[in-house]
Amino acid sequence: MSLLIGVDSAEFTFIKEKTGATSGNLSVQLDKLEQAGYIEIEKSFKGKRPLTTCRITKHGINAFETYVENLKKYIE
């Protein structure tokens, strides 16, 4: 989620590279975030290759900001 906060959208390969997650694990986690309404996943093609793009939703931004605020309170 923190990767998606700072960008308009991110490709699956970018997220995989930055997180170090395997394709299978990342796919499962992204599906869970999509089911929760935190992100939107768009599947398309770039030429003949599949392209998966993720974008954080307003609900996801609100949830992430709440999470960060709760972490700050916990640390204090």
PDB file with SEQRES, HELIX, SHEET and CRYST1 records, atoms N, CA, C and O in Angstrom:
SEQRES   1 A   76  MET SER LEU LEU ILE GLY VAL ASP SER ALA GLU PHE THR          
SEQRES   2 A   76  PHE ILE LYS GLU LYS THR GLY ALA THR SER GLY ASN LEU          
SEQRES   3 A   76  SER VAL GLN LEU ASP LYS LEU GLU GLN ALA GLY TYR ILE          
SEQRES   4 A   76  GLU ILE GLU LYS SER PHE LYS GLY LYS ARG PRO LEU THR          
SEQRES   5 A   76  THR CYS ARG ILE THR LYS HIS GLY ILE ASN ALA PHE GLU          
SEQRES   6 A   76  THR TYR VAL GLU ASN LEU LYS LYS TYR ILE GLU                  
HELIX    1 AA1 SER A    2  ILE A    5  1                                   4    
HELIX    2 AA2 PHE A   12  THR A   19  1                                   8    
HELIX    3 AA3 SER A   23  GLN A   35  1                                  13    
HELIX    4 AA4 LYS A   58  ILE A   75  1                                  18    
SHEET    1 AA1 3 ALA A  10  GLU A  11  0                                        
SHEET    2 AA1 3 ARG A  49  ILE A  56 -1                                        
SHEET    3 AA1 3 ILE A  39  LYS A  46 -1                                        
CRYST1    1.000    1.000    1.000  90.00  90.00  90.00 P 1           1          
ATOM      1  N   MET A   1       0.832  -1.190   0.000  1.00  0.00           N  
ATOM      2  CA  MET A   1       0.000   0.000   0.000  1.00  0.00           C  
ATOM      3  C   MET A   1       0.875   1.250   0.000  1.00  0.00           C  
ATOM      4  O   MET A   1       0.572   2.224  -0.690  1.00  0.00           O  
ATOM      5  N   SER A   2       1.952   1.221   0.770  1.00  0.00           N  
ATOM      6  CA  SER A   2       2.788   2.422   0.849  1.00  0.00           C  
ATOM      7  C   SER A   2       3.420   2.752  -0.501  1.00  0.00           C  
ATOM      8  O   SER A   2       3.669   3.922  -0.792  1.00  0.00           O  
ATOM      9  N   LEU A   3       3.679   1.750  -1.323  1.00  0.00           N  
ATOM     10  CA  LEU A   3       4.201   2.013  -2.669  1.00  0.00           C  
ATOM     11  C   LEU A   3       3.171   2.739  -3.525  1.00  0.00           C  
ATOM     12  O   LEU A   3       3.521   3.610  -4.321  1.00  0.00           O  
ATOM     13  N   LEU A   4       1.920   2.383  -3.362  1.00  0.00           N  
ATOM     14  CA  LEU A   4       0.869   2.945  -4.207  1.00  0.00           C  
ATOM     15  C   LEU A   4       0.436   4.339  -3.775  1.00  0.00           C  
ATOM     16  O   LEU A   4      -0.157   5.074  -4.565  1.00  0.00           O  
ATOM     17  N   ILE A   5       0.721   4.712  -2.536  1.00  0.00           N  
ATOM     18  CA  ILE A   5       0.356   6.050  -2.042  1.00  0.00           C  
ATOM     19  C   ILE A   5       1.057   7.135  -2.863  1.00  0.00           C  
ATOM     20  O   ILE A   5       0.459   8.166  -3.170  1.00  0.00           O  
ATOM     21  N   GLY A   6       2.307   6.905  -3.214  1.00  0.00           N  
ATOM     22  CA  GLY A   6       3.104   7.938  -3.864  1.00  0.00           C  
ATOM     23  C   GLY A   6       3.041   7.969  -5.382  1.00  0.00           C  
ATOM     24  O   GLY A   6       3.691   8.808  -6.006  1.00  0.00           O  
ATOM     25  N   VAL A   7       2.267   7.065  -5.994  1.00  0.00           N  
ATOM     26  CA  VAL A   7       2.202   7.020  -7.453  1.00  0.00           C  
ATOM     27  C   VAL A   7       0.746   6.945  -7.902  1.00  0.00           C  
ATOM     28  O   VAL A   7      -0.134   6.564  -7.129  1.00  0.00           O  
ATOM     29  N   ASP A   8       0.505   7.309  -9.150  1.00  0.00           N  
ATOM     30  CA  ASP A   8      -0.851   7.206  -9.697  1.00  0.00           C  
ATOM     31  C   ASP A   8      -1.243   5.743  -9.843  1.00  0.00           C  
ATOM     32  O   ASP A   8      -2.357   5.349  -9.496  1.00  0.00           O  
ATOM     33  N   SER A   9      -0.314   4.942 -10.360  1.00  0.00           N  
ATOM     34  CA  SER A   9      -0.532   3.508 -10.502  1.00  0.00           C  
ATOM     35  C   SER A   9       0.832   2.832 -10.597  1.00  0.00           C  
ATOM     36  O   SER A   9       1.850   3.485 -10.825  1.00  0.00           O  
ATOM     37  N   ALA A  10       0.832   1.512 -10.417  1.00  0.00           N  
ATOM     38  CA  ALA A  10       2.088   0.768 -10.492  1.00  0.00           C  
ATOM     39  C   ALA A  10       1.836  -0.583 -11.137  1.00  0.00           C  
ATOM     40  O   ALA A  10       0.822  -1.233 -10.884  1.00  0.00           O  
ATOM     41  N   GLU A  11       2.775  -0.991 -11.970  1.00  0.00           N  
ATOM     42  CA  GLU A  11       2.680  -2.294 -12.611  1.00  0.00           C  
ATOM     43  C   GLU A  11       3.074  -3.388 -11.622  1.00  0.00           C  
ATOM     44  O   GLU A  11       3.868  -3.166 -10.708  1.00  0.00           O  
ATOM     45  N   PHE A  12       2.507  -4.562 -11.824  1.00  0.00           N  
ATOM     46  CA  PHE A  12       2.773  -5.722 -10.978  1.00  0.00           C  
ATOM     47  C   PHE A  12       4.275  -5.974 -10.855  1.00  0.00           C  
ATOM     48  O   PHE A  12       4.777  -6.236  -9.762  1.00  0.00           O  
ATOM     49  N   THR A  13       4.990  -5.893 -11.979  1.00  0.00           N  
ATOM     50  CA  THR A  13       6.429  -6.173 -11.960  1.00  0.00           C  
ATOM     51  C   THR A  13       7.190  -5.162 -11.105  1.00  0.00           C  
ATOM     52  O   THR A  13       8.158  -5.525 -10.437  1.00  0.00           O  
ATOM     53  N   PHE A  14       6.767  -3.908 -11.118  1.00  0.00           N  
ATOM     54  CA  PHE A  14       7.388  -2.872 -10.287  1.00  0.00           C  
ATOM     55  C   PHE A  14       7.176  -3.187  -8.807  1.00  0.00           C  
ATOM     56  O   PHE A  14       8.114  -3.121  -8.012  1.00  0.00           O  
ATOM     57  N   ILE A  15       5.941  -3.527  -8.443  1.00  0.00           N  
ATOM     58  CA  ILE A  15       5.631  -3.841  -7.046  1.00  0.00           C  
ATOM     59  C   ILE A  15       6.407  -5.080  -6.608  1.00  0.00           C  
ATOM     60  O   ILE A  15       6.938  -5.126  -5.499  1.00  0.00           O  
ATOM     61  N   LYS A  16       6.469  -6.074  -7.477  1.00  0.00           N  
ATOM     62  CA  LYS A  16       7.201  -7.309  -7.171  1.00  0.00           C  
ATOM     63  C   LYS A  16       8.677  -7.012  -6.924  1.00  0.00           C  
ATOM     64  O   LYS A  16       9.270  -7.522  -5.973  1.00  0.00           O  
ATOM     65  N   GLU A  17       9.259  -6.190  -7.779  1.00  0.00           N  
ATOM     66  CA  GLU A  17      10.675  -5.836  -7.650  1.00  0.00           C  
ATOM     67  C   GLU A  17      10.942  -5.078  -6.346  1.00  0.00           C  
ATOM     68  O   GLU A  17      11.913  -5.367  -5.647  1.00  0.00           O  
ATOM     69  N   LYS A  18      10.091  -4.122  -6.023  1.00  0.00           N  
ATOM     70  CA  LYS A  18      10.296  -3.283  -4.839  1.00  0.00           C  
ATOM     71  C   LYS A  18      10.050  -4.031  -3.532  1.00  0.00           C  
ATOM     72  O   LYS A  18      10.688  -3.738  -2.521  1.00  0.00           O  
ATOM     73  N   THR A  19       9.128  -4.998  -3.546  1.00  0.00           N  
ATOM     74  CA  THR A  19       8.801  -5.718  -2.312  1.00  0.00           C  
ATOM     75  C   THR A  19       9.621  -6.985  -2.132  1.00  0.00           C  
ATOM     76  O   THR A  19       9.772  -7.471  -1.011  1.00  0.00           O  
ATOM     77  N   GLY A  20      10.148  -7.522  -3.216  1.00  0.00           N  
ATOM     78  CA  GLY A  20      10.880  -8.775  -3.134  1.00  0.00           C  
ATOM     79  C   GLY A  20       9.969  -9.984  -2.965  1.00  0.00           C  
ATOM     80  O   GLY A  20      10.439 -11.078  -2.652  1.00  0.00           O  
ATOM     81  N   ALA A  21       8.681  -9.793  -3.168  1.00  0.00           N  
ATOM     82  CA  ALA A  21       7.713 -10.885  -3.028  1.00  0.00           C  
ATOM     83  C   ALA A  21       7.742 -11.775  -4.268  1.00  0.00           C  
ATOM     84  O   ALA A  21       8.121 -11.338  -5.354  1.00  0.00           O  
ATOM     85  N   THR A  22       7.335 -13.025  -4.087  1.00  0.00           N  
ATOM     86  CA  THR A  22       7.189 -13.902  -5.243  1.00  0.00           C  
ATOM     87  C   THR A  22       5.909 -13.521  -5.979  1.00  0.00           C  
ATOM     88  O   THR A  22       5.027 -12.873  -5.416  1.00  0.00           O  
ATOM     89  N   SER A  23       5.817 -13.921  -7.222  1.00  0.00           N  
ATOM     90  CA  SER A  23       4.620 -13.605  -8.014  1.00  0.00           C  
ATOM     91  C   SER A  23       3.366 -14.163  -7.364  1.00  0.00           C  
ATOM     92  O   SER A  23       2.344 -13.480  -7.294  1.00  0.00           O  
ATOM     93  N   GLY A  24       3.436 -15.402  -6.887  1.00  0.00           N  
ATOM     94  CA  GLY A  24       2.279 -16.032  -6.263  1.00  0.00           C  
ATOM     95  C   GLY A  24       1.839 -15.327  -4.998  1.00  0.00           C  
ATOM     96  O   GLY A  24       0.653 -15.051  -4.818  1.00  0.00           O  
ATOM     97  N   ASN A  25       2.793 -15.032  -4.114  1.00  0.00           N  
ATOM     98  CA  ASN A  25       2.460 -14.352  -2.859  1.00  0.00           C  
ATOM     99  C   ASN A  25       1.915 -12.953  -3.116  1.00  0.00           C  
ATOM    100  O   ASN A  25       0.940 -12.539  -2.489  1.00  0.00           O  
ATOM    101  N   LEU A  26       2.539 -12.230  -4.030  1.00  0.00           N  
ATOM    102  CA  LEU A  26       2.087 -10.872  -4.331  1.00  0.00           C  
ATOM    103  C   LEU A  26       0.681 -10.890  -4.922  1.00  0.00           C  
ATOM    104  O   LEU A  26      -0.156 -10.057  -4.576  1.00  0.00           O  
ATOM    105  N   SER A  27       0.430 -11.830  -5.801  1.00  0.00           N  
ATOM    106  CA  SER A  27      -0.889 -11.938  -6.414  1.00  0.00           C  
ATOM    107  C   SER A  27      -1.969 -12.161  -5.363  1.00  0.00           C  
ATOM    108  O   SER A  27      -3.032 -11.543  -5.425  1.00  0.00           O  
ATOM    109  N   VAL A  28      -1.706 -13.037  -4.403  1.00  0.00           N  
ATOM    110  CA  VAL A  28      -2.666 -13.312  -3.327  1.00  0.00           C  
ATOM    111  C   VAL A  28      -2.902 -12.061  -2.491  1.00  0.00           C  
ATOM    112  O   VAL A  28      -4.046 -11.735  -2.174  1.00  0.00           O  
ATOM    113  N   GLN A  29      -1.832 -11.359  -2.132  1.00  0.00           N  
ATOM    114  CA  GLN A  29      -1.968 -10.158  -1.303  1.00  0.00           C  
ATOM    115  C   GLN A  29      -2.719  -9.053  -2.043  1.00  0.00           C  
ATOM    116  O   GLN A  29      -3.560  -8.372  -1.456  1.00  0.00           O  
ATOM    117  N   LEU A  30      -2.420  -8.877  -3.316  1.00  0.00           N  
ATOM    118  CA  LEU A  30      -3.123  -7.855  -4.098  1.00  0.00           C  
ATOM    119  C   LEU A  30      -4.602  -8.192  -4.231  1.00  0.00           C  
ATOM    120  O   LEU A  30      -5.450  -7.301  -4.170  1.00  0.00           O  
ATOM    121  N   ASP A  31      -4.915  -9.466  -4.413  1.00  0.00           N  
ATOM    122  CA  ASP A  31      -6.326  -9.878  -4.483  1.00  0.00           C  
ATOM    123  C   ASP A  31      -7.052  -9.547  -3.186  1.00  0.00           C  
ATOM    124  O   ASP A  31      -8.195  -9.090  -3.215  1.00  0.00           O  
ATOM    125  N   LYS A  32      -6.397  -9.774  -2.043  1.00  0.00           N  
ATOM    126  CA  LYS A  32      -7.012  -9.463  -0.745  1.00  0.00           C  
ATOM    127  C   LYS A  32      -7.236  -7.961  -0.591  1.00  0.00           C  
ATOM    128  O   LYS A  32      -8.277  -7.536  -0.089  1.00  0.00           O  
ATOM    129  N   LEU A  33      -6.267  -7.161  -1.021  1.00  0.00           N  
ATOM    130  CA  LEU A  33      -6.421  -5.705  -0.951  1.00  0.00           C  
ATOM    131  C   LEU A  33      -7.541  -5.229  -1.871  1.00  0.00           C  
ATOM    132  O   LEU A  33      -8.275  -4.299  -1.535  1.00  0.00           O  
ATOM    133  N   GLU A  34      -7.668  -5.863  -3.023  1.00  0.00           N  
ATOM    134  CA  GLU A  34      -8.745  -5.494  -3.943  1.00  0.00           C  
ATOM    135  C   GLU A  34     -10.103  -5.872  -3.348  1.00  0.00           C  
ATOM    136  O   GLU A  34     -11.051  -5.092  -3.433  1.00  0.00           O  
ATOM    137  N   GLN A  35     -10.204  -7.050  -2.753  1.00  0.00           N  
ATOM    138  CA  GLN A  35     -11.460  -7.483  -2.136  1.00  0.00           C  
ATOM    139  C   GLN A  35     -11.871  -6.551  -1.003  1.00  0.00           C  
ATOM    140  O   GLN A  35     -13.061  -6.336  -0.773  1.00  0.00           O  
ATOM    141  N   ALA A  36     -10.886  -5.996  -0.293  1.00  0.00           N  
ATOM    142  CA  ALA A  36     -11.170  -5.066   0.799  1.00  0.00           C  
ATOM    143  C   ALA A  36     -11.524  -3.672   0.281  1.00  0.00           C  
ATOM    144  O   ALA A  36     -11.956  -2.814   1.052  1.00  0.00           O  
ATOM    145  N   GLY A  37     -11.344  -3.446  -1.014  1.00  0.00           N  
ATOM    146  CA  GLY A  37     -11.654  -2.148  -1.600  1.00  0.00           C  
ATOM    147  C   GLY A  37     -10.527  -1.139  -1.476  1.00  0.00           C  
ATOM    148  O   GLY A  37     -10.730   0.052  -1.716  1.00  0.00           O  
ATOM    149  N   TYR A  38      -9.330  -1.607  -1.100  1.00  0.00           N  
ATOM    150  CA  TYR A  38      -8.195  -0.705  -0.907  1.00  0.00           C  
ATOM    151  C   TYR A  38      -7.480  -0.360  -2.210  1.00  0.00           C  
ATOM    152  O   TYR A  38      -6.906   0.722  -2.339  1.00  0.00           O  
ATOM    153  N   ILE A  39      -7.516  -1.280  -3.177  1.00  0.00           N  
ATOM    154  CA  ILE A  39      -6.870  -1.030  -4.464  1.00  0.00           C  
ATOM    155  C   ILE A  39      -7.790  -1.485  -5.592  1.00  0.00           C  
ATOM    156  O   ILE A  39      -8.735  -2.245  -5.383  1.00  0.00           O  
ATOM    157  N   GLU A  40      -7.485  -0.998  -6.789  1.00  0.00           N  
ATOM    158  CA  GLU A  40      -8.133  -1.467  -8.013  1.00  0.00           C  
ATOM    159  C   GLU A  40      -7.059  -2.141  -8.852  1.00  0.00           C  
ATOM    160  O   GLU A  40      -5.939  -1.642  -8.960  1.00  0.00           O  
ATOM    161  N   ILE A  41      -7.403  -3.266  -9.438  1.00  0.00           N  
ATOM    162  CA  ILE A  41      -6.474  -3.989 -10.302  1.00  0.00           C  
ATOM    163  C   ILE A  41      -7.037  -3.982 -11.717  1.00  0.00           C  
ATOM    164  O   ILE A  41      -8.191  -4.343 -11.945  1.00  0.00           O  
ATOM    165  N   GLU A  42      -6.203  -3.567 -12.656  1.00  0.00           N  
ATOM    166  CA  GLU A  42      -6.594  -3.545 -14.068  1.00  0.00           C  
ATOM    167  C   GLU A  42      -5.690  -4.500 -14.835  1.00  0.00           C  
ATOM    168  O   GLU A  42      -4.465  -4.403 -14.763  1.00  0.00           O  
ATOM    169  N   LYS A  43      -6.295  -5.410 -15.558  1.00  0.00           N  
ATOM    170  CA  LYS A  43      -5.531  -6.359 -16.365  1.00  0.00           C  
ATOM    171  C   LYS A  43      -5.730  -6.008 -17.831  1.00  0.00           C  
ATOM    172  O   LYS A  43      -6.857  -5.846 -18.299  1.00  0.00           O  
ATOM    173  N   SER A  44      -4.622  -5.893 -18.542  1.00  0.00           N  
ATOM    174  CA  SER A  44      -4.670  -5.550 -19.960  1.00  0.00           C  
ATOM    175  C   SER A  44      -3.480  -6.213 -20.648  1.00  0.00           C  
ATOM    176  O   SER A  44      -2.844  -7.107 -20.091  1.00  0.00           O  
ATOM    177  N   PHE A  45      -3.196  -5.771 -21.841  1.00  0.00           N  
ATOM    178  CA  PHE A  45      -2.042  -6.285 -22.575  1.00  0.00           C  
ATOM    179  C   PHE A  45      -1.179  -5.127 -23.042  1.00  0.00           C  
ATOM    180  O   PHE A  45      -1.683  -4.070 -23.422  1.00  0.00           O  
ATOM    181  N   LYS A  46       0.111  -5.340 -23.008  1.00  0.00           N  
ATOM    182  CA  LYS A  46       1.093  -4.398 -23.557  1.00  0.00           C  
ATOM    183  C   LYS A  46       1.741  -5.156 -24.711  1.00  0.00           C  
ATOM    184  O   LYS A  46       2.636  -5.978 -24.509  1.00  0.00           O  
ATOM    185  N   GLY A  47       1.278  -4.869 -25.910  1.00  0.00           N  
ATOM    186  CA  GLY A  47       1.668  -5.714 -27.030  1.00  0.00           C  
ATOM    187  C   GLY A  47       0.982  -7.062 -26.854  1.00  0.00           C  
ATOM    188  O   GLY A  47      -0.242  -7.138 -26.751  1.00  0.00           O  
ATOM    189  N   LYS A  48       1.777  -8.117 -26.821  1.00  0.00           N  
ATOM    190  CA  LYS A  48       1.218  -9.459 -26.622  1.00  0.00           C  
ATOM    191  C   LYS A  48       1.387  -9.944 -25.189  1.00  0.00           C  
ATOM    192  O   LYS A  48       0.978 -11.056 -24.855  1.00  0.00           O  
ATOM    193  N   ARG A  49       1.981  -9.122 -24.350  1.00  0.00           N  
ATOM    194  CA  ARG A  49       2.236  -9.533 -22.964  1.00  0.00           C  
ATOM    195  C   ARG A  49       1.156  -9.011 -22.025  1.00  0.00           C  
ATOM    196  O   ARG A  49       0.690  -7.881 -22.167  1.00  0.00           O  
ATOM    197  N   PRO A  50       0.758  -9.853 -21.057  1.00  0.00           N  
ATOM    198  CA  PRO A  50      -0.220  -9.386 -20.067  1.00  0.00           C  
ATOM    199  C   PRO A  50       0.379  -8.288 -19.192  1.00  0.00           C  
ATOM    200  O   PRO A  50       1.569  -8.308 -18.876  1.00  0.00           O  
ATOM    201  N   LEU A  51      -0.453  -7.343 -18.809  1.00  0.00           N  
ATOM    202  CA  LEU A  51      -0.018  -6.227 -17.976  1.00  0.00           C  
ATOM    203  C   LEU A  51      -1.031  -6.042 -16.853  1.00  0.00           C  
ATOM    204  O   LEU A  51      -2.217  -5.824 -17.101  1.00  0.00           O  
ATOM    205  N   THR A  52      -0.553  -6.131 -15.624  1.00  0.00           N  
ATOM    206  CA  THR A  52      -1.401  -5.912 -14.456  1.00  0.00           C  
ATOM    207  C   THR A  52      -0.977  -4.609 -13.803  1.00  0.00           C  
ATOM    208  O   THR A  52       0.189  -4.434 -13.447  1.00  0.00           O  
ATOM    209  N   THR A  53      -1.926  -3.697 -13.646  1.00  0.00           N  
ATOM    210  CA  THR A  53      -1.659  -2.392 -13.051  1.00  0.00           C  
ATOM    211  C   THR A  53      -2.529  -2.219 -11.815  1.00  0.00           C  
ATOM    212  O   THR A  53      -3.716  -2.545 -11.826  1.00  0.00           O  
ATOM    213  N   CYS A  54      -1.923  -1.700 -10.748  1.00  0.00           N  
ATOM    214  CA  CYS A  54      -2.634  -1.494  -9.485  1.00  0.00           C  
ATOM    215  C   CYS A  54      -2.704  -0.008  -9.167  1.00  0.00           C  
ATOM    216  O   CYS A  54      -1.776   0.753  -9.444  1.00  0.00           O  
ATOM    217  N   ARG A  55      -3.831   0.383  -8.578  1.00  0.00           N  
ATOM    218  CA  ARG A  55      -4.049   1.784  -8.197  1.00  0.00           C  
ATOM    219  C   ARG A  55      -4.755   1.788  -6.853  1.00  0.00           C  
ATOM    220  O   ARG A  55      -5.697   1.024  -6.640  1.00  0.00           O  
ATOM    221  N   ILE A  56      -4.305   2.645  -5.944  1.00  0.00           N  
ATOM    222  CA  ILE A  56      -4.945   2.739  -4.634  1.00  0.00           C  
ATOM    223  C   ILE A  56      -6.256   3.517  -4.765  1.00  0.00           C  
ATOM    224  O   ILE A  56      -6.345   4.466  -5.544  1.00  0.00           O  
ATOM    225  N   THR A  57      -7.264   3.116  -4.005  1.00  0.00           N  
ATOM    226  CA  THR A  57      -8.566   3.792  -4.028  1.00  0.00           C  
ATOM    227  C   THR A  57      -8.626   4.836  -2.910  1.00  0.00           C  
ATOM    228  O   THR A  57      -7.750   4.881  -2.046  1.00  0.00           O  
ATOM    229  N   LYS A  58      -9.654   5.663  -2.933  1.00  0.00           N  
ATOM    230  CA  LYS A  58      -9.844   6.634  -1.844  1.00  0.00           C  
ATOM    231  C   LYS A  58     -10.022   5.907  -0.516  1.00  0.00           C  
ATOM    232  O   LYS A  58      -9.507   6.338   0.516  1.00  0.00           O  
ATOM    233  N   HIS A  59     -10.756   4.804  -0.558  1.00  0.00           N  
ATOM    234  CA  HIS A  59     -10.939   3.987   0.650  1.00  0.00           C  
ATOM    235  C   HIS A  59      -9.583   3.469   1.149  1.00  0.00           C  
ATOM    236  O   HIS A  59      -9.327   3.440   2.352  1.00  0.00           O  
ATOM    237  N   GLY A  60      -8.730   3.065   0.220  1.00  0.00           N  
ATOM    238  CA  GLY A  60      -7.397   2.586   0.568  1.00  0.00           C  
ATOM    239  C   GLY A  60      -6.527   3.681   1.162  1.00  0.00           C  
ATOM    240  O   GLY A  60      -5.786   3.444   2.116  1.00  0.00           O  
ATOM    241  N   ILE A  61      -6.617   4.875   0.602  1.00  0.00           N  
ATOM    242  CA  ILE A  61      -5.856   6.016   1.132  1.00  0.00           C  
ATOM    243  C   ILE A  61      -6.307   6.322   2.552  1.00  0.00           C  
ATOM    244  O   ILE A  61      -5.478   6.524   3.439  1.00  0.00           O  
ATOM    245  N   ASN A  62      -7.616   6.358   2.770  1.00  0.00           N  
ATOM    246  CA  ASN A  62      -8.141   6.626   4.115  1.00  0.00           C  
ATOM    247  C   ASN A  62      -7.700   5.560   5.105  1.00  0.00           C  
ATOM    248  O   ASN A  62      -7.309   5.879   6.228  1.00  0.00           O  
ATOM    249  N   ALA A  63      -7.760   4.297   4.700  1.00  0.00           N  
ATOM    250  CA  ALA A  63      -7.351   3.201   5.579  1.00  0.00           C  
ATOM    251  C   ALA A  63      -5.863   3.293   5.901  1.00  0.00           C  
ATOM    252  O   ALA A  63      -5.457   3.063   7.041  1.00  0.00           O  
ATOM    253  N   PHE A  64      -5.051   3.629   4.902  1.00  0.00           N  
ATOM    254  CA  PHE A  64      -3.610   3.739   5.121  1.00  0.00           C  
ATOM    255  C   PHE A  64      -3.290   4.904   6.054  1.00  0.00           C  
ATOM    256  O   PHE A  64      -2.452   4.774   6.946  1.00  0.00           O  
ATOM    257  N   GLU A  65      -3.954   6.039   5.853  1.00  0.00           N  
ATOM    258  CA  GLU A  65      -3.728   7.200   6.722  1.00  0.00           C  
ATOM    259  C   GLU A  65      -4.137   6.893   8.160  1.00  0.00           C  
ATOM    260  O   GLU A  65      -3.455   7.310   9.097  1.00  0.00           O  
ATOM    261  N   THR A  66      -5.228   6.179   8.343  1.00  0.00           N  
ATOM    262  CA  THR A  66      -5.658   5.773   9.684  1.00  0.00           C  
ATOM    263  C   THR A  66      -4.623   4.851  10.311  1.00  0.00           C  
ATOM    264  O   THR A  66      -4.302   4.986  11.491  1.00  0.00           O  
ATOM    265  N   TYR A  67      -4.106   3.925   9.533  1.00  0.00           N  
ATOM    266  CA  TYR A  67      -3.071   3.001  10.003  1.00  0.00           C  
ATOM    267  C   TYR A  67      -1.828   3.762  10.463  1.00  0.00           C  
ATOM    268  O   TYR A  67      -1.277   3.473  11.526  1.00  0.00           O  
ATOM    269  N   VAL A  68      -1.391   4.729   9.666  1.00  0.00           N  
ATOM    270  CA  VAL A  68      -0.207   5.523  10.013  1.00  0.00           C  
ATOM    271  C   VAL A  68      -0.455   6.319  11.293  1.00  0.00           C  
ATOM    272  O   VAL A  68       0.418   6.384  12.159  1.00  0.00           O  
ATOM    273  N   GLU A  69      -1.627   6.921  11.420  1.00  0.00           N  
ATOM    274  CA  GLU A  69      -1.957   7.682  12.635  1.00  0.00           C  
ATOM    275  C   GLU A  69      -1.962   6.777  13.863  1.00  0.00           C  
ATOM    276  O   GLU A  69      -1.471   7.167  14.922  1.00  0.00           O  
ATOM    277  N   ASN A  70      -2.507   5.588  13.731  1.00  0.00           N  
ATOM    278  CA  ASN A  70      -2.513   4.644  14.847  1.00  0.00           C  
ATOM    279  C   ASN A  70      -1.105   4.209  15.220  1.00  0.00           C  
ATOM    280  O   ASN A  70      -0.807   4.027  16.401  1.00  0.00           O  
ATOM    281  N   LEU A  71      -0.237   4.040  14.232  1.00  0.00           N  
ATOM    282  CA  LEU A  71       1.162   3.707  14.516  1.00  0.00           C  
ATOM    283  C   LEU A  71       1.845   4.834  15.281  1.00  0.00           C  
ATOM    284  O   LEU A  71       2.588   4.590  16.231  1.00  0.00           O  
ATOM    285  N   LYS A  72       1.587   6.067  14.861  1.00  0.00           N  
ATOM    286  CA  LYS A  72       2.171   7.222  15.553  1.00  0.00           C  
ATOM    287  C   LYS A  72       1.732   7.261  17.008  1.00  0.00           C  
ATOM    288  O   LYS A  72       2.549   7.512  17.894  1.00  0.00           O  
ATOM    289  N   LYS A  73       0.455   7.018  17.264  1.00  0.00           N  
ATOM    290  CA  LYS A  73      -0.060   7.011  18.639  1.00  0.00           C  
ATOM    291  C   LYS A  73       0.585   5.902  19.452  1.00  0.00           C  
ATOM    292  O   LYS A  73       0.901   6.090  20.627  1.00  0.00           O  
ATOM    293  N   TYR A  74       0.778   4.757  18.836  1.00  0.00           N  
ATOM    294  CA  TYR A  74       1.382   3.621  19.523  1.00  0.00           C  
ATOM    295  C   TYR A  74       2.829   3.919  19.906  1.00  0.00           C  
ATOM    296  O   TYR A  74       3.273   3.569  20.999  1.00  0.00           O  
ATOM    297  N   ILE A  75       3.556   4.564  19.004  1.00  0.00           N  
ATOM    298  CA  ILE A  75       4.973   4.866  19.237  1.00  0.00           C  
ATOM    299  C   ILE A  75       5.142   5.912  20.329  1.00  0.00           C  
ATOM    300  O   ILE A  75       6.095   5.850  21.105  1.00  0.00           O  
ATOM    301  N   GLU A  76       4.228   6.868  20.394  1.00  0.00           N  
ATOM    302  CA  GLU A  76       4.327   7.934  21.392  1.00  0.00           C  
ATOM    303  C   GLU A  76       4.059   7.354  22.725  1.00  0.00           C  
ATOM    304  O   GLU A  76       4.088   8.070  23.727  1.00  0.00           O  
TER     305      GLU A  76                                                      
END                                                                             
